[in-house]
């Protein structure tokens, strides 16, 4: 896996993934940022959420669950002093579908947390307290 980060002036950078996708990363205004994109640590947090959401939805699809929507709400705490690493991250999954089996949703979240989500497992092994929970919502009936 490769990436390239190129300075874009002030505290802004263009991040390019090895697969050719680009996004703007920017620092906060107090260091010259212009709010052109997410902060680097926000990207780390979003990466954890995306990694885990991919796992959960894929596992549920393989379990033949009728998922119609899924999102993850993340909340993180950081150390007060430099380096301001994450000390805790909580992932709250909201899974929407038709006749979803709670056991399948619970297992999908658990498998992501313990086996598949490289991002959250890497951070947890580095000392970040990573926790997960979920809620299941019924999808609206088709008319």
N, C-alpha and C positions, 0 to 999 in steps of 0.2 A: 504494500500500500504506500502511496506517495501523495504528497501535497506540496503546494508552493504558496508562499505568502509574500506579497510584494507591497512595499510601502506605497501609499497613495497620498502622502502629504499629511502634515500635522500628526494626529494619532490614528489615522485611517489606513487600512490595509485591504488589499484584494486577496482573498483566499481562494485558491483553485484546487479542487480535488483531483486526484489521479484519474477520475472518470470524466474530467473536463467541466465540472460544474463550478460556478463562481458565485461568491457573495462578498459583500462589503462587511468588514469588521471595523468597529470604531471604539475609541476610548471615551471615557466620560469628559464632559466639558472642562473640568478642573485640570486636565492634562492636555487640553487642546482639541479634544474630540468635538465633532460637530453633529453627533447623533445620527450618523449615516447608516448605522447598522448595529447589530448586537455586539455586546462586549465579549471578549474572549471567554470568560467564565460562564456567561450565559450560553455560549455555544456548547461548552462542556455539558452543562445541565440539559440543554435541549438534545444533545447527542445521547445522553443516558435515557431520556424519555423516548426518543425515537427508536433506539435500539431495543428497548423493552417492549414498546408497542408493536413493533414488527414481530417479535417473538410471540407475544400473546395472541395477536390476530391470526398468525400463521398456525399456531397450535390449535386454536379454536376452529379454524377452517378444517384442519386435518381431523378434528373430532366431530366434524359434520354439524357444528353449531351454527344456527342461523343468525350470525352477527350482522347488524346493519350499520353500526357505528361504534367507534371506540376512540377514546382520548385518554390522555394521562395528564393529570395536574401535578406538577412538581413543586416542592418547596425545599429550599436548601438553607443551611446555616453555614457561615464561614467564620474562620478564626478572626479574632479581633486584631491580631498583630501579624506583621509580615512573616512569612508568606501567608496570605489570607486564603488558605486552602479550605475546601469544603470539610466541615466536621460532621455534618449530617445531611442526608437527602431523604425525603419522603416522596414516594410515588403513589398517587391515588388514581386507580384505573376506573373509568366509567365505561362499562360495556353495555351496549344496547343491542337488543335482538328479539327474536321470537322464540319463546319457550326455551330459553337458555338454561342449561343445567348448572346450578351453582357449583357442583363438584368439578365440572369441566373448567369453569372460569377460575376457581380457586387453584386448580392444578396448573393451569396455563400461567398464572401469575407466579406460582411457586417455581415452576420449571424455568421461567425466564430469570427469576431472582437467583436460583441456585445452580443453573447449568448453562443457560444459553446467552444471557446478556453480557457480553464481554465488557462493555463499558461500566455497568454497575458493579460487576464482580471485581473488576480491576480496582475500582475505587474502594470497594469494601475491603479488599485484601490490603489496601494501603491505609486502612484505619478509619475510613469514613463509615459512619453508622447509616446504612441504607435500609430503609423500611418500606414496606408495601402494604396497601390494602386495596379493596375494590368495592364497587357497587354494581349491581345489575339493574338495568332499566328495561322495561318492556317496550318494544318498538310499537309505534302506532299501527293499528290494523289497516291493511290496504283496503281502500274503498272500492 
